């Protein structure tokens, strides 16, 4: 996918996952939500860093298990090259220990890949500072971990 600039006032999202089907699913989730726009994609941790530096997205969706450089290993460098971007790890690992680990490494949110599409879109909008629709609030509370929540636990 060629990158595109986010329209004025929208939230630009960089999708980083080595599985094409997952990138496609996340792209659909993002593009169907008003105010969100995919600005680029990456298939591994090294490409994620390069694209984040070049595109300066508002939000980065990051898989943990990727070739060349894992999402966990890429996290600190992503924070360095795109310091204003919010990082949401979207992973198939369901362990609460994994979510605490990624939050400790600098991620802003952790979402399991099985989360409802509305929950994923609402988490992206919320972490980027957009208001959350009331219908998404209750569902997101059970599937999304944030760095603020981990500090109080």
C-alpha positions in Angstrom: 0.0 0.0 0.0 1.3 3.4 -0.9 1.3 5.9 2.0 -1.2 8.8 2.0 -1.3 11.9 4.0 -4.0 12.1 6.6 -6.7 14.6 5.7 -6.7 17.7 7.9 -8.2 17.0 11.3 -8.0 13.2 11.0 -5.8 10.8 12.9 -3.0 9.3 10.8 -2.4 5.6 11.6 0.7 3.4 10.7 -0.1 -0.3 10.6 2.8 -2.6 11.4 2.2 -6.4 11.0 3.9 -9.1 9.0 0.6 -10.8 8.2 -1.1 -9.3 5.1 -4.5 -10.4 6.2 -4.1 -8.7 9.6 -2.9 -5.5 7.9 -5.9 -5.6 5.6 -8.3 -6.2 8.5 -6.8 -3.3 10.5 -6.8 -1.1 7.4 -10.6 -1.7 7.0 -11.2 -1.1 10.7 -9.3 2.2 10.6 -10.7 3.5 7.3 -14.3 2.8 8.3 -14.1 5.0 11.3 -14.7 8.6 10.7 -11.7 10.7 11.6 -9.1 7.9 11.2 -6.9 7.4 8.2 -4.2 4.9 7.3 -1.0 6.7 6.3 1.2 3.7 5.8 2.0 0.1 6.5 5.1 -1.9 7.5 5.8 -5.7 7.4 8.6 -5.9 10.0 10.2 -4.0 12.9 12.9 -2.3 10.8 10.4 -1.1 8.2 8.1 0.1 11.0 10.9 2.3 12.4 11.7 3.7 8.9 8.1 4.4 8.1 7.4 6.0 11.5 10.3 8.3 11.1 9.3 9.3 7.6 5.5 9.5 8.1 5.3 10.8 11.7 1.9 9.2 12.3 -0.4 10.1 15.2 -0.9 6.4 16.1 1.2 3.3 15.4 -0.5 -0.1 15.5 2.3 -2.6 16.2 2.4 -6.4 16.2 4.9 -8.1 18.5 5.8 -11.1 16.4 7.5 -9.8 13.2 10.6 -10.8 11.3 13.9 -8.9 11.3 13.1 -7.0 14.4 10.2 -7.8 16.8 7.7 -5.2 17.8 9.0 -5.4 21.4 12.5 -4.7 20.2 11.3 -1.9 17.9 9.3 -0.1 20.6 12.1 2.1 22.1 13.3 3.1 18.6 9.8 3.9 17.4 9.3 6.2 20.5 12.6 7.9 19.6 11.9 8.5 15.8 8.2 9.4 16.3 8.0 10.9 19.8 4.6 12.3 19.3 3.1 9.0 18.0 0.9 6.9 20.4 1.8 3.2 20.2 -0.8 0.5 20.4 0.4 -3.0 20.5 -2.1 -5.3 18.7 -1.0 -8.9 19.5 -2.3 -12.4 19.6 -0.6 -13.0 22.9 -3.3 -12.9 25.5 -1.2 -13.0 28.7 -1.6 -10.1 31.1 2.1 -10.4 31.7 2.7 -9.6 28.0 0.5 -6.5 28.2 2.4 -5.3 31.3 5.7 -6.0 29.5 4.8 -3.9 26.4 3.5 -1.1 28.5 6.7 -1.1 30.5 8.6 -0.9 27.2 6.8 2.3 26.2 3.5 1.2 24.5 0.5 3.4 25.3 -2.1 0.6 24.9 -2.2 -3.2 24.4 -5.1 -4.8 22.5 -5.5 -8.5 21.8 -6.0 -9.3 18.1 -9.4 -10.9 18.9 -10.8 -7.6 20.1 -14.0 -6.3 18.5 -13.4 -3.9 15.6 -15.3 -1.1 17.3 -13.1 -1.5 20.3 -10.0 -1.2 18.3 -11.2 1.9 16.4 -12.4 3.5 19.6 -9.0 2.8 21.3 -7.2 4.4 18.4 -9.4 7.5 18.5 -9.2 7.7 22.3 -5.4 7.4 22.6 -5.0 10.1 19.9 -7.3 12.4 21.9 -10.5 12.1 19.8 -13.7 11.8 21.8 -15.0 8.2 22.3 -18.6 7.4 21.2 -20.6 6.3 24.3 -21.5 2.9 22.8 -17.8 1.9 22.6 -16.9 2.9 26.2 -18.2 -0.2 28.1 -16.8 -2.8 25.6 -13.3 -1.3 25.5 -12.9 -1.4 29.2 -12.4 -5.2 29.2 -10.1 -5.6 26.2 -7.8 -2.6 26.3 -4.9 -2.0 28.7 -3.3 1.4 28.9 -0.1 2.6 30.5 -2.2 4.7 32.9 -4.1 1.6 34.0 -0.9 -0.4 34.6 0.4 2.4 36.9 -2.5 2.1 39.2 -2.7 -1.7 39.3 
